């Protein structure tokens, strides 16, 4: 629904790809990009079986120069001799007569990289990324989940940011409740309601700068694969720390073994003592020897 993408170095933007199925075709379609410069990343480039659209994200590298280029995208399905490839036609979703919407084809798909970020000043220390996330993202139904989606050096501008979840499907029960800063990270709280457990899809998180009644797009998080579950499993660390009441704790085992003649040796016992420790030991040994000699002479 867009024939152009406009973003700054290190930022992410998205566009929707629509699939017009014919002759009963119901398979999945992978989107392949051609002409992307080195370092660029594409995510969510697949239309699953039965779906007719996908939200694809493009992420520019931090070192990307100011430029304009024209990549091409292809849809592929099948393998070997049965593989089918179709070239994507860029188009803009435009309204006619304030009512009808049309997909107006464009000759090229354009990517424009501007020199600097759209928002400066207080937003320079804020960045969005997916490097802290593991896919697929498990979203429970019993309670909201907090997910780190970026980094922040200070609190400047964080209170003006508003998150919004975008999905290419019609899953309206997946929402981004709030965005906040904790430590050096930016976190978003996600909530899933009225969605069947086991539902899978891809999520594109958009973050807006709110100024009064208006808001402006600050940035996006690259497309994430998610899965809705009843509830999250317990923390693996908590599971490991749990012990059976019948089992004895390490402290109890140590007390029982203290009376045995066995000697436990650790790796630290094989470490060579430092020179300072040797000198201190020699000095202390010399003083003890001097103190012991008078006692022996008195005994005589």
N, C-alpha and C positions, 0 to 999 in steps of 0.2 A: 504493500500500500504506500510505499515511498520509493522514489527513484533517486534519492540522494541521502547522504549521511554527513553530518557536520559535527566534528569533535576535536578536542585538543589532545596533545601528547599525553599518553597514559590513561586516557578516559575511555569509556565504553558507551556505545549507542546501539540501538536495535532497530529492526525493521521486520515487518510481517511478510511471510511468503505464503501465498495461497495456491492450492492444488486443485485443478479441475479434473476430476476423475472421469474416465470414459470406459465404455464397454465392460462394465462390471469389475474393473480393477479395484482391489481393496488392500494391496500390499503397502509396506512401508517404503518411503522414498528418502534417500540420503542426498543432502545438498552439498555439492562440491564447488569450491571457489577457485577461480583462475585469475591470476594477475594481482594477488595481494602481495605487497612488499614483505621483505623478511622481518620477522618479529611480530607480525600481526596475528591475532588469535580470533578464531571463529568458534562460537559455542551454540548449542541447540540446533545444529544443522541437520535435523532429521524430522520428517513428518511421519508419525507412527501409523500403524495399520488402523484404518477406519477414520482417521482424522483428515481434515482438509486444509489445515494451516499450521504454521509454526512461527514462533517469535525467535528470531536469530539475532545474536549480539556480535558486534565487532569491537575488538579492543586494540587500541593503538599502543605501540611501545613507548616508553618514556622518552626515548631519543628520536622519535619520529620528527622529521623536519616539516616545515610548512610546504604543503604540496596539494595537488589535485590529481587523482588517478581514477581509472575507470575499470574496475574489476568486472568479471562475468561470473554468473552462477549457473550451475547445471543440476538437474534432478536425475538421480540414477536409481534403478531398481532392478533386481534380478542378478544372476551370475552367469559368467561364461557366454555361451551363444544366446542365452535368453536375456541378457542384460539390455535394458532399455535406457537411453539417455535423451533428455529433453532440455533445451536451453531455456533459462528463465527470461521472461519478458518484463523489463522494468515498467512500473506503472504507478500513477498517483491516484489516490482516492479523492475524487473531487465532486462537489455538489453542483447540481444544476437547478436553477429556478427555486432555490431555497427548500428543495424537497428531495429530489432524486440524487442518489449517489452513483457515480460511474467510475470504473477503473480505466483511466486514460493512459494508454501506452506511452512510453518515453523511448527515445533512441538509445540512451545509455544509462547506466547506473553510476552515479558520481559519488566519490568520497573526497571530502574536503577537510584537510587538517589545518586548523588555524594555529597561529604562533603561540598563543597563550590561552589560559583558562578563561572561561566566560566571566567567572566571578573571581575577584582578587581580594586583597586586603585580609579581612578576617577569615576568609575561606581558604587561604593558601596552605594552611596547616592540616586541612582535612582531605582525606583520600579514600576512595571506595575500591575494594578488591575482593576477590574470591579465594585468595591464597590461604585463608584460615578455615575454609570449609572443606568438608569431605562429602563426596557424592556416593550414593544418593542421600540427600538430606532427609532425615526422619522427622516428620512433624506429627506429634501426638494429638489425639482427640480429647484427652482428659484435661489438658492444661496448656497454656501458651508456652512457647519455647523461645529462648534468647539465643541469637546467632550473631557472631561477630562478622561484620561486613566491611570493615575499614579501620583506619588508624587516625588518631587525632593527637596533636602535640599539646593543645590547650582547649579551653572551653569556648573560644571565640566562634560565634556563628552557629554552634551546635543546636542552640535553642530554636533557630529559625528553620531547621530542616524537618521535613515531613516525608515519611516513607509511604509508598503505595506499591502493592503487588500487582504485577501484570502477568497474565497467563493467556496463551493462545487458545486455550479451551474455554468452556463455559463454567469452570469451577468458581462460583461466586463465594463459596464458603471459606476460601483461603484468603486471609487478610493480614496486612501489616499494621499492628496496633500503634506502636510508637518506636521512636529512635532516640537513643541516649548514648552518653559517653561514660565509660568505666575504665579507669586507669588510662592506658594509652590507646584503647580501642573504641570503635564505634559499633554499637550493637543495635539490632532490630528485634522486636518481639513479634513473632508470627503466631497466628491462631488458625486452627482448622475446625470448622463446624459444618454439620450437615453434609459430610463427605463420607463415602463408604470406605472402610478400612481396606488397605491394599491399593487404593487409587494412586496411580503414578502419573507424572507429568513433568513439565519444566516451568520454572518460575523465573521471571525477570523482575528484579526489584528496582523501582525508580525512586529517586530522592529529589524532592523539590525544596526550593527556598521560598518560604512564605513571607510575604510583605503585605500586611493589611489583608485586603480581600483578594489580592492577586498572588499567584505563585509562578515560579519559573523553574525549569528543569535544571538541577544541579549536576546530576550524573546518574549512572546506572551501574548495577552489579551484573557481571556476566551471567548468562543463562545457567541455572542450576537445576539438576535433576532432583526431584523430591519424591517421597513416598509417604502416604498417610498411614499411620499405625494407631492402634488402640491406645497404647502407652509406651513410653520408652523403657528399655530394660534398665536394670540397676547399673550404677556405675561399676565398671570392672574392678576398680580399686577397692570399692566397698565389698564386693563379692570375695576378693582375694583376702581381705582382712578379717572376714567372718570365720569363726572357728566353731567346730562341733563341741558342745558342752562336755562330751565324753573325752575329748582330746585334751591334752595338757598344754599349757602355755609354754613358750620358750623359757620364761623365767623359772617355772616349776621344774622343767627338765634340767636347767642349769643347776638348781639347788640339789636335785637328786644325784647329779653326776659329780658334784663337788667333792663328795666323799670317796669317790673311786680313785684308783691309782693312775688312771689314764690322764695324759697331759694333752691338751689341745694346743695346736701350733697354728698361728695365723701367718699370713704373708708378711705382716709388719714385723714379725720376729726376725726375719731374715734381712731387714734393712740395715745397712752399715751406719753406725753412729757418726754424727758430724764431728768435725775437729773441735768445735767449741765444747761439745759435751765431753770429749776425751780430756781436754785441758781442765775443765771443771772437776771431772772425776779425779784426775791426778792431784789437783790442789786439795780437794776435800780429803783424799786418801792420805796426803802428806800431813795434814793437820791432825787427823785421827791417830796417825802413828806417833806424832810428837806427844799427844795427850796420853797415849798408852804407856810410853816408856817410863814416866815418873812413877806410875802405879806399880810397875814391875820392880823398880829399884826399891820402892818403899816396902814391897813384899819381902825383898831380900833383907 
